[in-house]
Structure formats: C-alpha cells, structure tokens
Amino acid sequence: MLGLDVPTLAATFLQEHKNELTALLTVVGTILLAIAVDRALLHRGHKLATAVVREELTPVLDTRLRFLRRLITLSIVVIGLLLALSQFGGLSRLAAGLLASGALIAAILGFAARQTLANLIAGVMLTITQPLRIGDRVTLEGEAGTVEDVRLNYTVVRGGDGGRIFIPNERLAAGILHNDTIVEPLVALEVELWLPHAIDADAALGALRSLDGAPIARIAEVTADSVRYTVTRGAVPPAERTARASELRADALRALRTAGLVGAGVV
C-alpha cells in the first residue's frame, strides 16, 4: 500500500504546489544563470574586448566592461524574479504587465527607490562619459584617492592611507570632480608657503627660485596678515605627489633659512 501511495502523494503534492515549485525553480535557475553569465563575462570579456580592439585593456575599456557586466547580471536577476512572480495567479497579470511595460517598471522603481535609481543612472552616465576610469587619481569634496572600481550604485576610491572610500555615483555625477590623470599621467608638483609681510618679497622669491630643478616661485595672494607664495617644480606621478610635495616644502624652508629670511615662523 505504501508503495502505491507514494507516487500518488507525490503527484498530488506536485499538482497542488505546481506554481510554487515552478517559481522556486525559476529563481534558482535565474541565480545560476546570473552567476554563470557574470563569470563568463569576467573571465572572457576582457580577452574578447582586447581581441576586438587589438590592444591592451585600457582604463576606459576596463571601466565600461566592469559596469556592463554588473548591469547585465542585474537585468537577468530582475527578469527572473518577475518570471517567478508570474507563476502565481494573483500576480500573473502584474508580472506580465511589468515585463511588457518598461515605462511602468521605471515608474515603480523610481517611486520606490528614487535614490538607488538615481545612482544607477548616474553610474551609466559616468561609464559613458568617462570623467573617471579605473586607476585614475581623483579628488572629490576633499577626499582624494585612486579609483578602484565603478559599481552600479557607487564608486570605490582607495585613499592615500589604503582605506576604501565609497562614493555614491549621483554625487560623482553632480559634484565637482578633480581628475589628475585622465589626460596626462603626471601632475604638477606645487606647494604653498605663508610668509610675514616683513620678509623682503624679492629676496624670498630669489631664494625659492635658487632651489634645484629650477622651480617657478611667485606671489599668489596677499592678506592683511601674511603673503602666500607658491613654488612649482616639474611634474610627478600622482601617487608620488604627497611625498614629493613634502620634500619640496622642506627644501624651500631650508633655502629661506639659509638666506636668513625666516626662523621657525613659516606656516
């Protein structure tokens, strides 16, 4: 009797829970497909892209490939979830309508997750316009670092101390972004010094211009309390700018002290 009942019970169970099981299989299949596509794009996308353009992978291409891979994966997951919802009678019309109407999808997502959608759209714009790329040295709102990744909703920047800064894409798209390496691989090496009004300006400029490397020294600003001098000496890789700027500032201070112009009063 048990042997006869098991197939019957199994058939009954499958019939009663057909929609739930189909939805579950759809979700599992979607996840597996998304993982497979993501890995395929990760391992083969770069190779295919370099074969098409016949050159090494550039920061521009690397940035776009990373973003495109994540966007395709997200699209697969969203479509799979909608297909799973369509297995239920009460939600089938809704899911079918969502699948058929891109405008409705945009309206619902825009209402329910305006900030997320704004970051996603900003990420698409950043990927297309390329104001920053993987490996670029950037500064935004006082935070400086090297672009490590451009994701769907935020961009990862590695700071000078090695920590990661996660910046929403919308802020990158709407804010003022300084990119030191998008055109040239080197940045100007420049430091500033604040000196008292009592110091002879011509003597100070002469001492600063006598440094090694023929730096350019000039008066940049005069305030009621002091004078701001800037010293520029060549160009350096962005990653070396902080250390080299410290060296230049120390050289400038030594030159001013050797000339007898300052003691310990340089700011």
Backbone hydrogen bonds in HBPLUS format (Angstrom, degrees):
<---DONOR---> <-ACCEPTOR-->    atom                        ^
c    i                          cat <-CA-CA->   ^        H-A-AA   ^      H-
h    n   atom  resd res      DA  || num        DHA   H-A  angle D-A-AA Bond
n    s   type  num  typ     dist DA aas  dist angle  dist       angle   num
A0004-LEU N   A0001-MET O   3.11 MM   3  5.12 123.0  2.45  92.7 107.3     1
A0005-ASP N   A0001-MET O   2.85 MM   4  6.06 142.2  1.99 145.5 157.0     2
A0006-VAL N   A0002-LEU O   3.05 MM   4  6.16 151.7  2.13 153.1 156.8     3
A0009-LEU N   A0005-ASP O   2.75 MM   4  5.95 163.5  1.78 161.6 166.3     4
A0010-ALA N   A0006-VAL O   2.86 MM   4  6.01 160.0  1.90 153.5 159.3     5
A0011-ALA N   A0007-PRO O   2.86 MM   4  6.01 158.2  1.91 144.6 150.5     6
A0012-THR N   A0008-THR O   2.89 MM   4  6.10 156.4  1.95 146.6 153.6     7
A0013-PHE N   A0009-LEU O   2.84 MM   4  6.03 159.8  1.88 148.0 153.8     8
A0014-LEU N   A0010-ALA O   2.91 MM   4  6.12 163.3  1.94 149.5 154.0     9
A0015-GLN N   A0011-ALA O   2.95 MM   4  6.10 151.8  2.03 143.1 151.1    10
A0016-GLU N   A0012-THR O   2.86 MM   4  6.08 158.6  1.91 152.0 157.5    11
A0017-HIS N   A0013-PHE O   2.91 MM   4  6.00 151.7  1.99 148.9 156.5    12
A0021-LEU N   A0017-HIS O   2.98 MM   4  6.10 168.1  1.99 156.2 159.7    13
A0022-THR N   A0018-LYS O   2.93 MM   4  6.06 159.2  1.97 148.9 155.2    14
A0023-ALA N   A0019-ASN O   2.88 MM   4  6.06 159.0  1.92 149.6 155.7    15
A0024-LEU N   A0020-GLU O   2.86 MM   4  6.09 155.2  1.92 146.7 153.9    16
A0025-LEU N   A0021-LEU O   2.87 MM   4  6.10 164.1  1.89 151.6 155.5    17
A0026-THR N   A0022-THR O   2.88 MM   4  6.05 149.0  1.97 143.0 152.3    18
A0027-VAL N   A0023-ALA O   2.94 MM   4  6.23 155.9  2.00 148.6 154.3    19
A0028-VAL N   A0024-LEU O   2.93 MM   4  6.20 168.7  1.94 155.4 158.4    20
A0029-GLY N   A0025-LEU O   2.79 MM   4  5.87 161.8  1.82 145.8 151.8    21
A0030-THR N   A0026-THR O   2.83 MM   4  5.95 148.5  1.93 141.9 150.9    22
A0031-ILE N   A0027-VAL O   2.95 MM   4  6.21 161.3  1.98 152.4 156.6    23
A0032-LEU N   A0028-VAL O   2.98 MM   4  6.23 166.7  2.00 153.5 157.0    24
A0033-LEU N   A0029-GLY O   2.87 MM   4  5.97 157.1  1.92 144.1 151.1    25
A0034-ALA N   A0030-THR O   2.80 MM   4  5.98 160.3  1.84 150.7 156.3    26
A0035-ILE N   A0031-ILE O   2.94 MM   4  6.18 160.4  1.98 150.5 155.5    27
A0036-ALA N   A0032-LEU O   2.91 MM   4  6.10 160.9  1.95 148.0 153.6    28
A0037-VAL N   A0033-LEU O   2.84 MM   4  6.02 166.2  1.86 154.8 158.4    29
A0038-ASP N   A0034-ALA O   2.91 MM   4  6.00 159.8  1.95 145.3 151.6    30
A0039-ARG N   A0035-ILE O   2.96 MM   4  6.14 162.1  1.99 150.2 154.5    31
A0040-ALA N   A0036-ALA O   2.91 MM   4  6.06 155.0  1.97 146.1 153.7    32
A0041-LEU N   A0037-VAL O   2.89 MM   4  6.08 164.4  1.92 153.2 156.9    33
A0042-LEU N   A0038-ASP O   2.89 MM   4  6.00 149.1  1.99 141.2 150.8    34
A0043-HIS N   A0039-ARG O   2.91 MM   4  6.03 163.9  1.94 150.5 153.2    35
A0044-ARG N   A0040-ALA O   2.82 MM   4  5.63 154.2  1.89 145.3 153.5    36
A0045-GLY N   A0041-LEU O   2.87 MM   4  4.51 136.6  2.06 112.2 122.7    37
A0048-LEU N   A0044-ARG O   2.89 MM   4  6.03 162.5  1.92 154.3 159.0    38
A0049-ALA N   A0045-GLY O   2.85 MM   4  5.97 159.8  1.89 149.5 155.7    39
A0050-THR N   A0046-HIS O   2.95 MM   4  6.10 165.3  1.98 151.5 154.9    40
A0051-ALA N   A0047-LYS O   3.07 MM   4  6.19 143.0  2.21 136.8 147.0    41
A0052-VAL N   A0048-LEU O   2.98 MM   4  6.25 144.4  2.11 144.9 154.1    42
A0053-VAL N   A0049-ALA O   3.02 MM   4  6.30 171.8  2.02 158.6 159.4    43
A0054-ARG N   A0050-THR O   2.75 MM   4  5.35 121.2  2.10 128.0 142.4    44
A0062-ASP N   A0058-THR O   2.85 MM   4  6.01 161.8  1.88 157.5 163.6    45
A0063-THR N   A0059-PRO O   2.99 MM   4  6.03 160.9  2.03 144.4 148.8    46
A0064-ARG N   A0060-VAL O   3.19 MM   4  6.44 163.4  2.22 148.0 152.0    47
A0065-LEU N   A0061-LEU O   2.93 MM   4  6.05 157.7  1.98 150.8 156.9    48
A0066-ARG N   A0062-ASP O   3.09 MM   4  6.24 162.6  2.12 149.4 153.5    49
A0067-PHE N   A0063-THR O   3.17 MM   4  6.37 168.3  2.18 150.2 153.2    50
A0068-LEU N   A0064-ARG O   2.90 MM   4  5.94 161.9  1.93 147.4 153.1    51
A0069-ARG N   A0065-LEU O   2.94 MM   4  6.01 157.5  1.99 146.9 152.6    52
A0070-ARG N   A0066-ARG O   3.23 MM   4  6.50 160.4  2.27 148.0 152.1    53
A0071-LEU N   A0067-PHE O   2.94 MM   4  6.16 152.9  2.02 148.8 157.2    54
A0072-ILE N   A0068-LEU O   2.95 MM   4  6.11 160.6  1.99 153.1 156.9    55
A0073-THR N   A0069-ARG O   3.13 MM   4  6.29 160.4  2.17 144.3 149.8    56
A0074-LEU N   A0070-ARG O   2.96 MM   4  6.13 160.7  2.00 146.9 151.9    57
A0075-SER N   A0071-LEU O   2.99 MM   4  6.19 155.0  2.05 144.4 151.2    58
A0076-ILE N   A0072-ILE O   3.04 MM   4  6.31 156.5  2.10 150.5 156.0    59
A0077-VAL N   A0073-THR O   3.11 MM   4  6.39 161.1  2.15 150.4 155.1    60
A0078-VAL N   A0074-LEU O   2.98 MM   4  6.21 164.5  2.00 154.3 158.2    61
A0079-ILE N   A0075-SER O   3.01 MM   4  6.15 170.4  2.02 152.5 155.2    62
A0080-GLY N   A0076-ILE O   2.93 MM   4  6.04 158.3  1.98 147.7 154.3    63
A0081-LEU N   A0077-VAL O   2.98 MM   4  6.19 157.5  2.04 150.6 155.8    64
A0082-LEU N   A0078-VAL O   3.06 MM   4  6.32 154.6  2.13 148.2 155.2    65
A0083-LEU N   A0079-ILE O   2.95 MM   4  6.20 151.9  2.03 147.2 155.1    66
A0084-ALA N   A0080-GLY O   2.94 MM   4  6.21 148.6  2.04 143.6 152.5    67
A0085-LEU N   A0081-LEU O   2.99 MM   4  6.28 152.5  2.07 144.3 151.3    68
A0086-SER N   A0082-LEU O   3.07 MM   4  6.31 140.0  2.24 139.1 149.6    69
A0087-GLN N   A0084-ALA O   3.20 MM   3  5.62 162.5  2.23 109.8 115.2    70
A0088-PHE N   A0085-LEU O   3.18 MM   3  5.91 168.8  2.19 120.7 124.0    71
A0091-LEU N   A0088-PHE O   3.00 MM   3  5.39 138.3  2.18 108.5 120.5    72
A0092-SER N   A0088-PHE O   2.81 MM   4  5.66 118.3  2.19 154.5 172.7    73
A0095-ALA N   A0091-LEU O   2.85 MM   4  6.06 169.6  1.86 161.4 163.9    74
A0096-ALA N   A0092-SER O   2.81 MM   4  5.93 161.3  1.84 148.4 154.4    75
A0097-GLY N   A0093-ARG O   2.85 MM   4  5.98 153.9  1.91 143.2 150.8    76
A0098-LEU N   A0094-LEU O   2.87 MM   4  6.14 151.5  1.95 147.2 155.6    77
A0099-LEU N   A0095-ALA O   2.88 MM   4  6.15 158.5  1.93 150.7 156.2    78
A0100-ALA N   A0096-ALA O   2.96 MM   4  6.11 145.8  2.08 141.8 151.2    79
A0101-SER N   A0097-GLY O   2.91 MM   4  5.89 134.1  2.12 143.3 153.9    80
A0105-ILE N   A0101-SER O   3.22 MM   4  6.53 156.7  2.28 143.4 149.5    81
A0106-ALA N   A0102-GLY O   3.01 MM   4  6.22 161.7  2.04 145.7 150.4    82
A0107-ALA N   A0103-ALA O   2.94 MM   4  6.17 150.8  2.02 142.9 151.1    83
A0108-ILE N   A0104-LEU O   2.93 MM   4  6.16 167.8  1.95 156.2 158.0    84
A0109-LEU N   A0105-ILE O   2.93 MM   4  6.04 171.3  1.94 156.1 159.0    85
A0110-GLY N   A0106-ALA O   2.82 MM   4  5.72 149.1  1.91 136.8 146.6    86
A0111-PHE N   A0107-ALA O   2.99 MM   4  6.16 144.9  2.11 141.3 149.7    87
A0112-ALA N   A0108-ILE O   2.92 MM   4  6.06 169.1  1.93 155.8 159.0    88
A0113-ALA N   A0109-LEU O   2.82 MM   4  5.46 153.1  1.89 142.1 149.1    89
A0117-LEU N   A0113-ALA O   2.91 MM   4  6.05 164.4  1.94 154.4 159.2    90
A0118-ALA N   A0114-ARG O   2.86 MM   4  6.01 152.7  1.94 144.3 152.3    91
A0119-ASN N   A0115-GLN O   2.97 MM   4  6.24 155.7  2.03 147.5 153.4    92
A0120-LEU N   A0116-THR O   2.94 MM   4  6.19 150.9  2.02 145.1 153.7    93
A0121-ILE N   A0117-LEU O   2.89 MM   4  6.12 166.7  1.91 155.1 157.7    94
A0122-ALA N   A0118-ALA O   2.90 MM   4  6.02 157.4  1.95 143.4 150.6    95
A0123-GLY N   A0119-ASN O   2.82 MM   4  6.01 144.7  1.95 138.5 148.4    96
A0124-VAL N   A0120-LEU O   3.00 MM   4  6.38 150.2  2.09 146.6 154.1    97
A0125-MET N   A0121-ILE O   2.98 MM   4  6.32 160.5  2.02 151.3 156.3    98
A0126-LEU N   A0122-ALA O   2.83 MM   4  6.06 155.7  1.89 149.1 156.1    99
A0127-THR N   A0123-GLY O   2.95 MM   4  6.12 151.5  2.03 143.4 150.9   100
A0128-ILE N   A0124-VAL O   2.99 MM   4  6.25 148.2  2.10 146.4 155.1   101
A0129-THR N   A0125-MET O   2.83 MM   4  5.93 174.9  1.83 158.6 159.6   102
A0130-GLN N   A0126-LEU O   2.85 MM   4  5.33 144.3  1.98 131.9 141.8   103
A0136-ASP N   A0133-ARG O   3.05 MM   3  5.52 167.1  2.06 137.2 136.9   104
A0135-GLY N   A0147-VAL O   2.85 MM  12  5.09 164.9  1.87 138.5 143.4   105
A0147-VAL N   A0136-ASP O   2.80 MM  11  5.39 161.2  1.84 157.5 162.7   106
A0180-ASP N   A0137-ARG O   2.82 MM  43  5.50 159.6  1.86 171.7 177.9   107
A0138-VAL N   A0145-GLY O   2.89 MM   7  5.72 154.7  1.95 169.4 174.9   108
A0145-GLY N   A0138-VAL O   2.99 MM   7  5.72 152.5  2.06 160.1 166.1   109
A0139-THR N   A0178-HIS O   2.74 MM  39  4.96 141.8  1.88 141.8 151.5   110
A0178-HIS N   A0139-THR O   2.92 MM  39  4.96 172.2  1.92 157.6 157.6   111
A0140-LEU N   A0143-GLU O   2.82 MM   3  5.24 158.9  1.86 147.6 151.6   112
A0143-GLU N   A0140-LEU O   2.92 MM   3  5.24 164.4  1.95 119.0 121.6   113
A0146-THR N   A0158-ARG O   2.87 MM  12  5.12 155.8  1.93 140.5 140.5   114
A0158-ARG N   A0146-THR O   2.77 MM  12  5.12 165.4  1.79 152.3 148.4   115
A0148-GLU N   A0156-VAL O   2.75 MM   8  5.43 166.7  1.77 153.4 156.6   116
A0149-ASP N   A0156-VAL O   3.29 MM   7  5.07 153.3  2.37 136.1 135.5   117
A0156-VAL N   A0149-ASP O   2.79 MM   7  5.07 159.0  1.84 147.3 154.4   118
A0151-ARG N   A0154-TYR O   2.90 MM   3  5.35 148.2  2.00 150.9 156.8   119
A0169-ASN N   A0153-ASN O   3.06 MM  16  5.78 172.2  2.07 133.9 133.9   120
A0155-THR N   A0167-ILE O   2.80 MM  12  5.26 163.2  1.83 150.3 152.9   121
A0167-ILE N   A0155-THR O   2.94 MM  12  5.26 170.2  1.95 158.3 157.3   122
A0157-VAL N   A0165-ILE O   2.83 MM   8  4.97 165.8  1.85 148.9 153.8   123
A0165-ILE N   A0157-VAL O   2.64 MM   8  4.97 160.4  1.68 153.3 160.4   124
A0159-GLY N   A0163-GLY O   2.71 MM   4  5.34 157.2  1.76 169.4 172.3   125
A0162-GLY N   A0159-GLY O   3.01 MM   3  5.28 161.4  2.05 112.2 116.1   126
A0171-ARG N   A0168-PRO O   3.11 MM   3  5.57 127.2  2.40 108.6 120.4   127
A0172-LEU N   A0168-PRO O   3.32 MM   4  6.74 151.7  2.41 146.8 154.9   128
A0173-ALA N   A0169-ASN O   2.92 MM   4  6.19 155.5  1.98 151.6 158.1   129
A0174-ALA N   A0170-GLU O   2.96 MM   4  6.08 146.5  2.07 144.0 152.8   130
A0175-GLY N   A0171-ARG O   2.82 MM   4  5.50 141.9  1.97 139.7 147.8   131
A0187-VAL N   A0236-VAL O   2.85 MM  49  5.53 167.6  1.86 156.4 156.5   132
A0236-VAL N   A0187-VAL O   2.85 MM  49  5.53 154.5  1.91 157.0 157.7   133
A0189-LEU N   A0234-GLY O   3.03 MM  45  5.88 167.5  2.05 145.8 143.7   134
A0233-ARG N   A0189-LEU O   2.89 MM  44  5.54 157.2  1.94 157.6 164.9   135
A0191-VAL N   A0231-VAL O   2.96 MM  40  5.40 155.3  2.02 146.3 153.1   136
A0231-VAL N   A0191-VAL O   2.86 MM  40  5.40 161.0  1.90 153.0 158.2   137
A0193-LEU N   A0229-TYR O   2.74 MM  36  5.11 156.0  1.80 148.5 155.7   138
A0229-TYR N   A0193-LEU O   2.73 MM  36  5.11 170.8  1.74 162.3 163.1   139
A0267-VAL N   A0194-TRP O   3.47 MM  73  5.30 170.8  2.48 144.9 146.3   140
A0195-LEU N   A0227-VAL O   2.85 MM  32  5.29 164.3  1.87 154.6 156.8   141
A0227-VAL N   A0195-LEU O   2.77 MM  32  5.29 161.0  1.80 158.3 165.1   142
A0199-ILE N   A0196-PRO O   3.31 MM   3  5.89 159.4  2.36 112.8 117.6   143
A0204-ALA N   A0200-ASP O   2.97 MM   4  6.19 156.2  2.03 149.8 157.1   144
A0205-LEU N   A0201-ALA O   2.91 MM   4  6.11 164.4  1.93 152.6 156.5   145
A0206-GLY N   A0202-ASP O   2.94 MM   4  6.08 153.1  2.02 142.3 150.2   146
A0207-ALA N   A0203-ALA O   2.96 MM   4  6.18 155.3  2.02 147.0 152.9   147
A0208-LEU N   A0204-ALA O   3.02 MM   4  6.24 160.1  2.06 150.5 155.8   148
A0209-ARG N   A0205-LEU O   2.93 MM   4  6.04 152.7  2.01 145.8 153.3   149
A0210-SER N   A0207-ALA O   3.31 MM   3  5.27 147.0  2.42  95.0 104.4   150
A0211-LEU N   A0208-LEU O   3.41 MM   3  5.82 167.9  2.42 110.6 112.9   151
A0216-ILE N   A0232-THR O   2.72 MM  16  5.04 159.5  1.76 150.9 155.2   152
A0232-THR N   A0216-ILE O   2.85 MM  16  5.04 162.5  1.88 142.8 148.5   153
A0218-ARG N   A0230-THR O   3.10 MM  12  5.64 152.4  2.18 153.4 161.2   154
A0230-THR N   A0218-ARG O   2.97 MM  12  5.64 161.8  2.01 159.1 165.1   155
A0220-ALA N   A0228-ARG O   2.79 MM   8  5.58 154.0  1.86 154.5 163.0   156
A0221-GLU N   A0228-ARG O   3.32 MM   7  4.98 154.7  2.39 134.5 135.1   157
A0228-ARG N   A0221-GLU O   2.71 MM   7  4.98 170.6  1.72 153.3 156.4   158
A0223-THR N   A0226-SER O   2.91 MM   3  5.43 172.2  1.91 174.5 175.2   159
A0240-GLU N   A0237-PRO O   2.93 MM   3  5.46 147.7  2.03 116.9 126.5   160
A0241-ARG N   A0238-PRO O   3.19 MM   3  5.21 159.1  2.23 104.6 111.0   161
A0244-ARG N   A0240-GLU O   2.96 MM   4  6.05 168.8  1.98 163.7 167.4   162
A0245-ALA N   A0241-ARG O   2.79 MM   4  5.78 150.7  1.88 148.2 156.2   163
A0246-SER N   A0242-THR O   3.13 MM   4  6.33 150.5  2.22 141.6 148.8   164
A0247-GLU N   A0243-ALA O   3.12 MM   4  6.45 152.3  2.20 143.7 151.0   165
A0248-LEU N   A0244-ARG O   2.92 MM   4  6.20 158.6  1.97 147.7 153.3   166
A0249-ARG N   A0245-ALA O   2.92 MM   4  6.10 158.2  1.97 148.0 153.7   167
A0250-ALA N   A0246-SER O   3.02 MM   4  6.22 153.9  2.08 144.2 151.1   168
A0251-ASP N   A0247-GLU O   2.90 MM   4  6.17 156.4  1.96 149.6 156.3   169
A0252-ALA N   A0248-LEU O   2.90 MM   4  6.11 157.8  1.95 149.1 155.0   170
A0253-LEU N   A0249-ARG O   3.03 MM   4  6.23 156.1  2.09 143.4 149.6   171
A0254-ARG N   A0250-ALA O   2.99 MM   4  6.23 158.8  2.03 149.1 154.5   172
A0255-ALA N   A0251-ASP O   2.95 MM   4  6.19 156.7  2.00 148.1 154.6   173
A0256-LEU N   A0252-ALA O   3.03 MM   4  6.27 157.3  2.08 149.1 154.6   174
A0257-ARG N   A0253-LEU O   2.99 MM   4  6.20 154.4  2.06 147.2 154.3   175
A0258-THR N   A0254-ARG O   2.81 MM   4  5.98 156.7  1.86 150.1 156.8   176
A0259-ALA N   A0255-ALA O   3.04 MM   4  6.20 148.4  2.14 140.9 148.9   177
A0261-LEU N   A0256-LEU O   2.96 MM   5  5.41 157.6  2.01 170.5 163.4   178
A0260-GLY N   A0257-ARG O   2.95 MM   3  4.95 153.7  2.02 101.2 109.2   179
